Amino acid sequence: MFEHEKLVFLLVIVRLRGINCAMEERVIAGVETRIEEYPHSVFLLVKCNAVWMCGASILNQEILLTAGHCVTSCQVDTDETHIITGYVGHEDLRKVTITRTAKDLVVHENYNDYSLENDVAIVMTESIPLSDKSKRVILHCDWSFPNTPIAYVAGWGIYDESTPNKGSKILMSVKQSVKTPEICEVIGYLTPGMFCAGSTRAEDPRAARGDSGSALVYREFHQIGIVSFKVKSYPALMVYTNVTYYYQWIQTKSDQLYCKSTETTSNQQ
Ligand SMILES: *[C@@H]1O[C@H](CO)[C@@H](O)[C@H](O)[C@H]1NC(C)=O
């Protein structure tokens, strides 16, 4: 297959001084943006064996959508040292007041850590209040979009807890044009649940490491993709999980998580 670069960023690595090249991996030529423009955006801090960060989107008040590789090593309900926290409702991470801890999650059962096939997961949290700063995305069961739409992805890129004045604390967005499968072939073999977007020119704007799991949206709130990976030779060409392709899976698993949580609640009563 191909050598891929998962976009999670290990905070542990950033903490070491002198690895400044890592900082260049932030959204390049992206623009700082307000949460109202991407109110579905969630910053995920994942503490499972190591600490890393990802993006996610709000599917409904209790369910977040993210990439499988962001949470695959976490079983939140079995091990209390594994904690996933979602930050919601502000473009500036230092000012976020709404944080939610994950209660449960499901990673696609055929997720492949090597090929990144089926790179999709859902995370259940305590209820998130909705407002103009925290809104749901809409998923579509058919691809009722242009074949190669222009879409946008927003993420926080690199975030380093230990140096609060450095790194991106502000949500950044970048425009991505979805490419035809023929163009995506430069990356290697993509499975039917993947597509690519961005640019084959390395110097063009791109999503950052740590933007993994973030939503690619068409017309503000129609989510079409989840940031999955890129290959080193095309740093501005991003591979996305096709959300429409996994629509049924997302729907079914969300229902299951929801039912499971209400059963647990009623058992306790
Ligand atoms: C995404 O998946 C849907 C459903 O399988 C498909 O119709 C659509 O063409 C795919 N989109 C891309 C850009 O590959």
PDBQT file of the ligand as one rigid body, heavy atoms in Angstrom, charges set to zero:
ROOT
HETATM    1  C1  LIG A 301     -19.109   9.345  -1.465  1.00  0.00    +0.000 C 
HETATM    2  O1  LIG A 301     -19.933   8.214  -1.292  1.00  0.00    +0.000 OA
HETATM    3  C2  LIG A 301     -21.180   8.295  -1.987  1.00  0.00    +0.000 C 
HETATM    4  C3  LIG A 301     -21.993   7.091  -1.563  1.00  0.00    +0.000 C 
HETATM    5  O2  LIG A 301     -21.329   5.896  -1.841  1.00  0.00    +0.000 OA
HETATM    6  C4  LIG A 301     -20.876   8.351  -3.477  1.00  0.00    +0.000 C 
HETATM    7  O3  LIG A 301     -22.093   8.436  -4.190  1.00  0.00    +0.000 OA
HETATM    8  C5  LIG A 301     -20.028   9.595  -3.762  1.00  0.00    +0.000 C 
HETATM    9  O4  LIG A 301     -19.673   9.641  -5.122  1.00  0.00    +0.000 OA
HETATM   10  C6  LIG A 301     -18.770   9.559  -2.916  1.00  0.00    +0.000 C 
HETATM   11  N1  LIG A 301     -18.074  10.835  -3.089  1.00  0.00    +0.000 N 
HETATM   12  C7  LIG A 301     -16.831  10.938  -3.527  1.00  0.00    +0.000 C 
HETATM   13  C8  LIG A 301     -16.283  12.332  -3.695  1.00  0.00    +0.000 C 
HETATM   14  O5  LIG A 301     -16.168   9.990  -3.791  1.00  0.00    +0.000 OA
ENDROOT
TORSDOF 0
